[in-house]
Amino acid sequence: MGVASYDVVENGSSWGIRHDEAIEGTYDTKESAFEAAVAAASLAIRQGHEVRVTAPSRDAGNKTALGAETN
């Protein structure tokens, strides 16, 4: 089994999840993208994959901790 990587990334004015070199989903906040990435990673780990989930610091996007216009 391979590694299933899920990276929360800025995608224009919203957030997405990079997986298999494609950006999937549109999320209003970095937090909601992270929660979706963890759910996907949970399924992958059940299938026997090694998993990695990353999310950027508040320095990304609009410079707020959760990635929304206001926290």
MARZATI-164260 format. One record per residue: x, y, z of N, C-alpha, C, CB in turn; residue in one letter. Coordinates in nm, 4 decimals, decimal comma. Glycine has a CB too. Layout:
<rs>
R       n.c1       n.c2       n.c3      ca.c1      ca.c2      ca.c3       c.c1       c.c2       c.c3      cb.c1      cb.c2      cb.c3   type
R          X          Y          Z          X          Y          Z          X          Y          Z          X          Y          Z      A
...
</rs>
This chain:
<rs>
R       n.c1       n.c2       n.c3      ca.c1      ca.c2      ca.c3       c.c1       c.c2       c.c3      cb.c1      cb.c2      cb.c3   type
R     0,0847    -0,1183     0,0000     0,0000     0,0000     0,0000     0,0886     0,1237     0,0000    -0,0960     0,0003     0,1221      M
R     0,0379     0,2284    -0,0608     0,1116     0,3535    -0,0690     0,0755     0,4491     0,0418     0,0877     0,4187    -0,2009      G
R     0,1249     0,5703     0,0252     0,0963     0,6774     0,1196    -0,0189     0,7604     0,0644     0,2226     0,7659     0,1451      V
R    -0,1194     0,7838     0,1447    -0,2300     0,8714     0,1074    -0,2059     1,0063     0,1744    -0,3693     0,8103     0,1493      A
R    -0,1751     1,1079     0,0943    -0,1458     1,2415     0,1467    -0,2612     1,3354     0,1194    -0,0169     1,2972     0,0855      S
R    -0,2969     1,4129     0,2191    -0,4037     1,5112     0,2097    -0,3488     1,6434     0,2610    -0,5306     1,4665     0,2904      Y
R    -0,3381     1,7408     0,1719    -0,2814     1,8705     0,2065    -0,3877     1,9784     0,1924    -0,1593     1,9027     0,1178      D
R    -0,4147     2,0490     0,3007    -0,5075     2,1617     0,2958    -0,4339     2,2766     0,2281    -0,5587     2,2023     0,4402      V
R    -0,4940     2,3303     0,1210    -0,4285     2,4356     0,0438    -0,5255     2,5493     0,0149    -0,3723     2,3793    -0,0872      V
R    -0,4689     2,6686     0,0030    -0,5468     2,7841    -0,0392    -0,5845     2,7636    -0,1855    -0,4672     2,9180    -0,0186      E
R    -0,7088     2,7947    -0,2193    -0,7569     2,7766    -0,3560    -0,8401     2,8995    -0,3930    -0,8411     2,6440    -0,3704      N
R    -0,7722     3,0031    -0,4383    -0,8402     3,1306    -0,4625    -0,8824     3,1922    -0,3317    -0,9619     3,1119    -0,5539      G
R    -1,0104     3,2220    -0,3182    -1,0598     3,2808    -0,1938    -1,1154     3,1743    -0,0994    -1,1674     3,3849    -0,2239      S
R    -1,0971     3,0485    -0,1338    -1,1456     2,9395    -0,0491    -1,0304     2,8421    -0,0220    -1,2662     2,8657    -0,1163      S
R    -1,0650     2,7248     0,0280    -0,9672     2,6228     0,0627    -1,0036     2,4925    -0,0058    -0,9590     2,6035     0,2155      W
R    -0,9046     2,4101    -0,0330    -0,9275     2,2802    -0,0927    -0,8330     2,1778    -0,0321    -0,9100     2,2866    -0,2445      G
R    -0,8425     2,0548    -0,0801    -0,7561     1,9465    -0,0334    -0,6821     1,8912    -0,1544    -0,8384     1,8340     0,0396      I
R    -0,5487     1,8978    -0,1499    -0,4694     1,8383    -0,2570    -0,4487     1,6910    -0,2236    -0,3321     1,9123    -0,2750      R
R    -0,4931     1,6063    -0,3146    -0,4784     1,4608    -0,3001    -0,4544     1,4044    -0,4385    -0,6051     1,3948    -0,2325      H
R    -0,3533     1,3212    -0,4529    -0,3166     1,2659    -0,5843    -0,2958     1,3768    -0,6868    -0,4249     1,1687    -0,6339      D
R    -0,2291     1,4845    -0,6450    -0,1918     1,5977    -0,7307    -0,3101     1,6772    -0,7859    -0,1100     1,5479    -0,8448      E
R    -0,4302     1,6527    -0,7371    -0,5473     1,7306    -0,7771    -0,6051     1,7995    -0,6541    -0,6544     1,6402    -0,8455      A
R    -0,6580     1,9198    -0,6731    -0,7232     1,9894    -0,5622    -0,8711     1,9544    -0,5655    -0,7015     2,1448    -0,5707      I
R    -0,9180     1,9019    -0,4548    -1,0561     1,8546    -0,4449    -1,1319     1,9377    -0,3422    -1,0606     1,7046    -0,4070      E
R    -1,2586     1,9615    -0,3686    -1,3458     2,0298    -0,2745    -1,3266     2,1799    -0,2718    -1,3245     1,9755    -0,1385      G
R    -1,4277     2,2470    -0,2210    -1,4247     2,3912    -0,1973    -1,4801     2,4140    -0,0582    -1,5067     2,4707    -0,3060      T
R    -1,3980     2,4715     0,0274    -1,4350     2,4902     0,1678    -1,4177     2,6364     0,2054    -1,3497     2,3994     0,2606      Y
R    -1,5083     2,6877     0,2867    -1,5026     2,8276     0,3281    -1,3887     2,8547     0,4252    -1,6335     2,8680     0,3912      D
R    -1,3530     2,7545     0,5054    -1,2472     2,7737     0,6042    -1,1418     2,6647     0,5942    -1,3059     2,7767     0,7448      T
R    -1,0261     2,6969     0,6412    -0,9169     2,5999     0,6494    -0,9569     2,4873     0,7438    -0,7854     2,6676     0,6973      K
R    -1,0279     2,5208     0,8493    -1,0709     2,4208     0,9466    -1,1651     2,3183     0,8836    -1,1392     2,4887     1,0651      E
R    -1,2618     2,3640     0,8031    -1,3550     2,2687     0,7418    -1,2843     2,1814     0,6386    -1,4723     2,3430     0,6762      S
R    -1,1869     2,2363     0,5675    -1,1078     2,1549     0,4742    -1,0276     2,0511     0,5513    -1,0132     2,2441     0,3892      A
R    -0,9709     2,0901     0,6636    -0,8936     1,9971     0,7461    -0,9824     1,8829     0,7964    -0,8292     2,0713     0,8654      F
R    -1,1018     1,9151     0,8426    -1,1934     1,8116     0,8924    -1,2297     1,7132     0,7813    -1,3214     1,8759     0,9500      E
R    -1,2493     1,7629     0,6592    -1,2787     1,6745     0,5461    -1,1573     1,5878     0,5121    -1,3215     1,7569     0,4229      A
R    -1,0385     1,6458     0,5216    -0,9158     1,5705     0,4933    -0,8969     1,4580     0,5951    -0,7931     1,6644     0,4944      A
R    -0,9253     1,4855     0,7205    -0,9115     1,3839     0,8248    -1,0134     1,2715     0,8036    -0,9295     1,4472     0,9647      V
R    -1,1338     1,3053     0,7608    -1,2336     1,2014     0,7324    -1,1859     1,1123     0,6185    -1,3702     1,2648     0,6971      A
R    -1,1300     1,1717     0,5138    -1,0775     1,0931     0,4020    -0,9589     1,0085     0,4466    -1,0362     1,1851     0,2858      A
R    -0,8728     1,0643     0,5299    -0,7572     0,9907     0,5799    -0,8007     0,8729     0,6664    -0,6654     1,0835     0,6595      A
R    -0,9084     0,8895     0,7402    -0,9606     0,7816     0,8223    -1,0023     0,6625     0,7366    -1,0785     0,8307     0,9053      S
R    -1,0655     0,6897     0,6236    -1,1026     0,5812     0,5318    -0,9785     0,5145     0,4729    -1,1924     0,6348     0,4186      L
R    -0,8799     0,5956     0,4374    -0,7576     0,5410     0,3777    -0,6822     0,4522     0,4761    -0,6668     0,6543     0,3298      A
R    -0,6792     0,4923     0,6030    -0,6063     0,4125     0,7021    -0,6759     0,2782     0,7243    -0,5945     0,4894     0,8358      I
R    -0,8082     0,2771     0,7124    -0,8823     0,1508     0,7246    -0,8492     0,0558     0,6104    -1,0330     0,1773     0,7278      R
R    -0,8095     0,1130     0,4973    -0,7714     0,0312     0,3821    -0,6256    -0,0116     0,3879    -0,7970     0,1072     0,2535      Q
R    -0,5542     0,0312     0,4903    -0,4171    -0,0117     0,5103    -0,3107     0,0843     0,4621    -0,3975    -0,1389     0,4444      G
R    -0,3493     0,2029     0,4162    -0,2518     0,3016     0,3689    -0,1839     0,3730     0,4850    -0,3196     0,4038     0,2777      H
R    -0,0626     0,4157     0,4621     0,0002     0,5144     0,5486    -0,0652     0,6468     0,5111     0,1596     0,5183     0,5319      E
R    -0,0944     0,7336     0,6080    -0,1607     0,8598     0,5762    -0,0834     0,9787     0,6323    -0,3034     0,8598     0,6306      V
R    -0,0965     1,0898     0,5621    -0,0398     1,2171     0,6058    -0,1418     1,3258     0,5779     0,0960     1,2474     0,5342      R
R    -0,1630     1,4119     0,6768    -0,2523     1,5266     0,6617    -0,1736     1,6498     0,7038    -0,3847     1,5102     0,7470      V
R    -0,1720     1,7530     0,6171    -0,1030     1,8771     0,6518    -0,1973     1,9952     0,6330     0,0247     1,8953     0,5660      T
R    -0,1731     2,0988     0,7112    -0,2469     2,2243     0,6984    -0,1492     2,3381     0,7261    -0,3704     2,2295     0,7967      A
R    -0,1622     2,4487     0,6528    -0,0696     2,5602     0,6712    -0,0992     2,6390     0,7989    -0,0755     2,6531     0,5508      P
R    -0,0020     2,7180     0,8377    -0,0186     2,8051     0,9546    -0,1066     2,9244     0,9188     0,1189     2,8534     1,0072      S
R    -0,1248     3,0116     1,0134    -0,2063     3,1310     0,9904    -0,1433     3,2253     0,8883    -0,2282     3,2048     1,1212      R
R    -0,0182     3,2018     0,8490     0,0473     3,2869     0,7498    -0,0094     3,2663     0,6096     0,1968     3,2601     0,7490      D
R    -0,0837     3,1589     0,5879    -0,1424     3,1311     0,4565    -0,2798     3,1959     0,4450    -0,1529     2,9789     0,4326      A
R    -0,3261     3,2089     0,3237    -0,4619     3,2588     0,3003    -0,4790     3,4006     0,3487    -0,5632     3,1698     0,3680      G
R    -0,5832     3,4235     0,4245    -0,6156     3,5593     0,4691    -0,5574     3,5918     0,6052    -0,7647     3,5779     0,4731      N
R    -0,4618     3,5158     0,6482    -0,3850     3,5422     0,7713    -0,4651     3,5284     0,8996    -0,3277     3,6796     0,7657      K
R    -0,5677     3,4405     0,8995    -0,6388     3,4108     1,0233    -0,6153     3,2644     1,0585    -0,7914     3,4416     1,0099      T
R    -0,6298     3,2317     1,1827    -0,5994     3,0961     1,2300    -0,6845     2,9899     1,1615    -0,6196     3,0878     1,3800      A
R    -0,8136     3,0172     1,1428    -0,9039     2,9161     1,0851    -0,9285     2,9364     0,9362    -1,0366     2,9178     1,1580      L
R    -0,8705     3,0427     0,8807    -0,8826     3,0638     0,7380    -1,0120     3,1279     0,6933    -0,8674     2,9366     0,6698      G
R    -1,0937     3,1758     0,7856    -1,2174     3,2464     0,7507    -1,1895     3,3956     0,7489    -1,3323     3,2127     0,8509      A
R    -1,2838     3,4733     0,6992    -1,2639     3,6181     0,6991    -1,2379     3,6702     0,8388    -1,3846     3,6884     0,6393      E
R    -1,3128     3,6171     0,9353    -1,2904     3,6496     1,0763    -1,3008     3,5195     1,1538    -1,3936     3,7572     1,1296      T
R    -1,2324     3,5104     1,2648    -1,2381     3,3891     1,3468    -1,3435     3,4004     1,4527    -1,1041     3,3608     1,4110      N
</rs>
